[in-house]
Amino acid sequence: LDAGEFRRQGRQVVDFIADYYAGINDYPVRPAVAPGFLAGKLPATAPSTPEPDALTAGLRDVRELMLPGLTHWQSPRHFAHFSATASNVGALGEALAAGLNVNPFTWEASPAATELEVVVTDWLGKALHLPERLLFAGGGGGTLLGTSCEAMLCTIVAARDEKLAEIGEERIGDLVVYCSDQTHFSFQKAARIAGIRRGNCREIPTCRESGFVLTATALQAAVAADEAAGRVPLFLCATVGTTPTAAVDPLRELCAAVEGRGVWVHVDAAYAGAACVCPEFRHAIAGAEAVDSFSTNPHKWLLANMDCCALWVARPAALVAALGTDDDVILKDAAAAARPARGDHHHHAAVDYKDWQVALSRRFRALKLWLVLRCHGVDGLRAVVRSHVRMAAALERMVRADARFEVPVPRQFALVCFRLRGGGAAAQLVGGDELTASNELNRRLLEAVNATGRAYMSSAVVGGMYVLRCAVGNSLTEEHHVREAWSVVQGQAAAVLATAGA
Ligand code: PLP
C-alpha cells in the first residue's frame, strides 16, 4: 500500500461518494433495468494487466454503468423493507476499519479491536436500556455480527448444545422450537441448519384482532402439547418489530409462559430495538430481564452503515461451549504467550470473539459503531428515531384521511402499512373473491408506485391481506419527501382504480 497513492485515490473515492449523495434524489429509486443488463456491458474476463489510472476508469464505470442500475437504498424516497440508515461517520468508520484491515478473531489477534467491541456493545446495551444481565457489566456480554440471521443461528446452536448436554445427544430429534407466523424466515433457516427437525418448528398463528403478535396463551398451549407428547421445548424466538408490520411480541407474558421449562428465549429486535434509545419506546422490551439473548441491527436504524448486528447473551459460556474451538495450536500458543505478559488483565477476561460466531475471521465493526455513538451521542440517535416516527405518524394521518384507503394495522414505530379498500368492483376485472381481488388491486398499486421511480415501497401479506409497507428511516428523508411519496400513491391509486373499473 503506497501512502501517497492512497491519499490521492482516497480523495477521489470520497469525492465520488459525496457527489453521489449530492445528486441521489435525481435517480429513480428503483432502476428500470432487466436481468443481465450489466453483464452485457462488462468484459467477460478480468483484465490481465491494469489499464493506466484504472481507479479513475473504474469510478467512471461505477457512475455510468452501475449507479443507473442500483436500487438507491439511501435515497430519501426509499421506503421499502426496513431502511439501512447511513451516516457520515458510519461510512467513514467502515473506511477506517477497511484501511486498518485487522482481524480480531482472538483478543491477541487484535487486543484494541476486541476490547472496543466489549466496550461498545455495553455502551449500546446501556443506551437501549437492556437488562444488566445481558451486558459484560452484568455477567453477560455482546458481540457484533454481520446480520440477525447469524445471531439466530449462533443462539439456537448454543441453546441446542446446552440442552443436549443435559438430556443426551441422541434426543436431538425431540427438540422443538417456537415462533409465530410473523417471525422472520431466517429463524426457520437457523433451526434447520441447527439440525432441528422440520416438523418440530412450531409456527404459531397470529391474528389481526391481536395485532399479529404471538400470544402467551397460544405459546403455552403449544409447549404443553409438546411436553405431553414427550418432546423437549428448546427455543422461543420472540420478535420486537416484526418484518411485515413491526408488531411487538409481549416479552413479559411470553417469558412467563415458558418460565421454569428450560426454554431459551431469544429476542429478534432487528429493526425496532433501535427505538429503545427513546424512553417512550422502552415499553417494547418490558420483560426482557428474563430473556437469554437479544439482537438488533444498528445498520437498520442506528446510523451504523452495513453491516452490523449486535447480539447480547446472558450466558456467553453457552455460546462458547457450542461455537468455541481451542484445537488450533498456533492460536492457543499465541494467546498463552500474549496474555500473561501484557498489561493487567485480572479484572477483564480476554474475549476471543471467534468463539462467539460461526466464522474464524471477522471485521472490525466496533470502530464504526463507536464512532457513531461518539459523534452523534445517544441524544443524536434519539432525534433520528423520533424524526422518522413523526414523519410516519404524519403519513398515517394522510392515509386515514383518504377514504379510498385503510390502515389495517396501526402504525408501529416508523412503519405504516396501508391498502386500498376497493375490492368489489375490481373482482370483475381480476376475478376471484373480494379479498383476492383487492389483493390484486393493491399489488398493482405497489407496482405502479414503484415503476414511477419517485417512491419505492414494499409489501407484506398479513392475515391473507396484501398491504403496502412504507418504512420511513433514511437519513436524507424529510417531511416533503413523505408528502410527495403519498401524492405518488394517491395519483397511482386513481389510475389503478380507474383501470379496474372501481
Ligand atoms: N429479523 C427481522 C425482524 C427482520 O426484519 C430482518 C430483516 O429485515 C431480519 C431478522 C434479518 O436481518 P438480517 O438481514 O440482518 O439477517
Boltz pocket constraint, residues with backbone or C-beta under 6 A from the ligand:
constraints:
  - pocket:
      binder: B
      contacts: [[A, 82], [A, 146], [A, 147], [A, 148], [A, 149], [A, 150], [A, 184], [A, 186], [A, 239], [A, 240], [A, 241], [A, 242], [A, 243], [A, 268], [A, 269], [A, 270], [A, 271], [A, 297], [A, 309]]
      max_distance: 6.0
